[in-house]
Amino acid sequence: MKNIVNANDVIKVNVENPEGESLGEIQALMLDKITGKVAYVVLSFGGFLGMGSKLFALPWAFFSYNKDRDCFVINMSKEKLRKSPGFDKDNWPDMSSPTWVSSITDHYANL
């Protein structure tokens, strides 16, 4: 298994919780241009065929890769994800805004 992959190979990969429930798929990786590190993973959850789904930006550290299931795993229930701060595909937040970063950091620190 390759540990280093093209970012395009991560997009559209399924995300599940430890119980095997589908939590959607990765839509984008948000990179910090200065450090080169992944700042957030944008996860698409809900809807049907990509319509009506909500997007969530979660810290990269929340994700682990399960090679047996060929998916990423986050330790979160569907209900907790639904209650997390999200956005729609046409109204992305300014992910470099200190206010937005603080709100996301505070929310996920409490999970």
N, C-alpha and C positions, 0 to 999 in steps of 0.2 A: 504494500500500500504506500502510495506517495503521500508524504506529509505536507509538501509544498505543491500547491495547485494554482492554476490560473483562476482569478476571481470569477470569470465566466462559468467555471465548473462548479461554483458554489451557488450561483443564482438558480432558482427554481428547485433547489434541493428541499425535500420535505423536512419538516420539523415536527417532532413528537415530544410528549412528556414521558417520564419513565414508565408509565403504565401502558404506553403504546398508542395513546390517543393522538390523532393528528391535530396539530396546532397551526397548520398552514404550510407556507413555503417561503423561502428567502427571496426577497425581491431586489435587494440592493445591499451593498457593503459601503458604508460611509467611512472614508479614510481621513485621518489627520494628515494634512499635507506636510506639516513640519516634522512630525515623528515617523510618519509612514505606517503607523499602526492603525488597525481597524478600530474605529471609535464606536460605531453602532452597526448592528445588523437590522435591516428593515424587514420585518416579517409581515406577510399578508395573511390575514385570518378571517374566516367567515365568507359569506357571499356564495355565489354559484358561478362557476366558470370565470372567476375574476371580477364579476359584477357584484357590487354591494359589499365588497370586502373592506375591512378596515386595516390600516397599516399601523405598525408599532415599531418604534426604534428601541431596541434592547441592547444593553452592553454586550460586547463580544465575549466577555468573561462568563456570561451566563450559559454559553453554548459549549457542548461537548459533541464529539463525533462518535457515532456508534457504527463501526465498520460492519458488524453482522447485519444490522438493519439498513445500512447505507443511508443514514439520515443523521441530522443533527438533533440533539436532545436538550431540552431546557426543563428545569424542575419547576413546572408551573401547571396548574389546572386550567382547563378551558375557562372556568368562571373567573379566576384571577386575571387571566389574559383579557377577557372581555371588559373587566373593570379597570384595566390599565389605561393610561393616557395614550390616545391614538390620534390618527388623522386620516383624511381620505387622499386618494391618489392625485387629486387636483389641487390640494392645499397643504403642501409640505411645510413644516415649521422651519425656521432658521436654526439649524442644529448647532450653529456656532454662537448663538445668543447665550450669554451667561445666565439669563433668567430661565431659558428653556433647559439648558444643561443642568442647572440646579434643581429644577422641578423633576426631571427624569432621574437624576441621581438620588434625590430624596425619596421618590416613589419606590424605586427598586432596592434601595437600602433597607426598606421596611419589609421586604418579602423574604 
